Amino acid sequence: MQQLVNQIRYRKATFDDAKIIKSLLVHAFKNNEGLFLPLKPTEHNATVFYMTEIRPIIINDDPCLIAFDGEREVALSCCSTGVNNAYDLTKRIALGGITVTKKQYRRQGIADQLRKVMLSSLKEKGIDFVLSDISKSNTSSEKGCKKIAEEKSFIFNEISVKYECEI
């Protein structure tokens, strides 16, 4: 494991981490902050999300990082480059998967540091652009991404707006 921030360490996720990842996903679904789907915090939803979103990231050897405080998992951040294999694109991109930080560990810079590690890994893979959804209510995530972009002299553009229409 490598040092991340304060006593927090991180490592790349493996298939052996499925239980840990699903636990962090249930935590994310309970707090449903920044998620676009109104997912219930069930083991079923965590398993489906893991199988459809996270497992392909691990298979593709894309960045999927888990942060720990001692032996306790505290955060997860994943990004996928699989879209480059599925489509003929004009540029190589990564799609933001999910970033989760347990509530008691927020505001410590853990998610920002995980994103920085991911961006370096993506750059090494020849990725030049990252597309990610950040919910309007998740201002901390947006501020963190903008801060990283400013520090690294990246260009941060808001390119779309998602709408919800209750009927």
C-alpha positions in Angstrom: 0.0 0.0 0.0 1.1 3.6 -0.6 0.6 6.7 1.5 -2.2 8.9 0.4 -3.0 11.6 3.1 -2.3 11.6 6.9 -2.6 7.9 8.1 -4.7 6.9 5.0 -3.1 4.5 2.6 -4.3 3.2 -0.7 -3.8 0.4 -3.2 -5.2 -0.8 -6.5 -8.4 -2.9 -6.2 -8.4 -6.6 -7.3 -11.2 -9.2 -7.7 -10.5 -10.3 -4.2 -11.8 -6.9 -3.0 -15.4 -7.5 -4.3 -16.8 -7.7 -0.7 -15.0 -4.5 0.3 -16.1 -2.6 -2.8 -19.7 -3.7 -2.4 -19.6 -2.5 1.2 -18.5 0.9 0.0 -21.1 0.9 -2.7 -23.9 0.2 -0.1 -22.5 3.1 1.9 -22.7 5.4 -1.2 -26.3 4.2 -1.9 -27.3 4.9 1.7 -26.2 8.5 1.5 -27.1 8.8 -2.2 -25.1 12.0 -2.6 -24.0 12.6 -6.1 -25.6 9.6 -7.6 -28.0 10.0 -10.5 -30.0 6.9 -10.0 -32.1 6.6 -6.9 -30.5 3.3 -5.9 -31.7 1.6 -2.7 -28.8 0.6 -0.4 -29.2 -3.1 -1.0 -26.7 -5.9 -1.5 -28.4 -6.7 -4.8 -27.8 -3.1 -6.1 -24.2 -3.2 -4.9 -23.7 -6.5 -6.7 -25.2 -5.3 -9.9 -23.2 -2.1 -9.8 -20.0 -4.0 -9.0 -20.6 -6.5 -11.9 -21.6 -3.9 -14.5 -19.5 -0.9 -13.6 -16.5 -1.9 -11.3 -15.6 -5.4 -12.4 -15.0 -4.3 -16.0 -12.7 -1.5 -14.8 -10.6 -4.1 -12.8 -10.6 -6.5 -15.8 -9.3 -3.7 -18.1 -6.6 -2.8 -15.5 -8.0 0.7 -15.3 -7.6 2.8 -12.1 -9.7 1.5 -9.3 -8.3 2.5 -6.0 -9.3 1.7 -2.4 -8.2 3.8 0.5 -7.8 2.4 4.0 -7.4 3.7 7.5 -5.5 0.8 9.0 -7.5 -2.2 7.9 -10.7 -0.3 7.5 -11.8 0.6 4.0 -12.7 4.3 3.8 -12.9 5.3 0.1 -13.1 4.0 -3.4 -12.4 5.8 -6.7 -12.7 4.2 -10.2 -12.4 5.3 -13.8 -12.9 3.4 -17.0 -11.2 3.5 -20.4 -13.3 0.7 -21.9 -15.2 3.1 -24.1 -12.1 3.4 -26.3 -12.3 -0.4 -27.1 -16.1 -0.3 -27.7 -16.2 2.7 -30.1 -14.1 4.5 -32.7 -13.5 7.8 -31.0 -11.8 11.0 -32.1 -9.8 11.1 -28.9 -8.9 8.6 -26.1 -11.1 9.3 -23.1 -11.9 7.9 -19.7 -15.3 7.8 -18.1 -15.5 8.6 -14.4 -16.9 5.5 -12.6 -17.6 6.4 -9.0 -15.9 8.0 -6.0 -17.1 7.2 -2.5 -15.7 8.4 0.8 -17.3 7.3 4.1 -18.9 10.3 5.8 -16.5 10.4 8.8 -13.5 10.6 6.4 -14.8 13.4 4.2 -13.2 16.9 4.1 -9.7 15.3 4.5 -8.7 15.4 0.9 -8.9 11.7 0.4 -11.1 11.8 -2.7 -9.0 14.6 -4.3 -5.8 12.6 -3.7 -7.3 9.4 -5.1 -8.4 11.4 -8.2 -4.8 12.7 -8.6 -3.4 9.2 -8.6 -6.1 8.1 -11.1 -5.3 11.0 -13.4 -1.6 10.1 -13.4 -2.4 6.5 -14.2 -4.7 7.5 -17.0 -2.1 9.9 -18.5 0.4 6.9 -18.5 -2.3 4.9 -20.4 -2.4 7.7 -23.1 -5.7 9.1 -22.0 -6.1 12.9 -22.6 -9.7 13.5 -21.5 -11.9 12.4 -18.6 -15.6 12.7 -18.8 -17.4 12.6 -15.4 -20.9 13.3 -14.0 -21.0 15.4 -10.9 -24.4 16.0 -9.4 -25.4 19.6 -8.7 -25.8 18.8 -5.0 -22.2 17.4 -4.8 -20.4 20.8 -4.6 -17.5 19.3 -2.7 -16.7 17.0 -5.6 -17.0 19.7 -8.2 -14.7 22.0 -6.1 -12.2 19.3 -5.7 -12.1 18.5 -9.4 -11.7 22.2 -10.3 -8.9 22.5 -7.7 -7.0 19.6 -9.2 -7.5 21.0 -12.7 -6.2 24.4 -11.6 -3.2 22.8 -9.8 -2.3 20.7 -12.8 -3.1 23.3 -15.4 -5.8 21.1 -16.8 -8.8 22.5 -18.7 -12.1 21.9 -16.8 -15.2 22.5 -19.0 -18.8 21.9 -18.1 -20.1 20.3 -21.3 -23.7 19.3 -20.5 -26.5 19.5 -18.0 -28.7 16.6 -17.0 -32.3 17.1 -16.3 -34.8 15.4 -14.2 -38.5 15.8 -14.9 -40.9 14.5 -12.3 -44.2 13.5 -14.0 
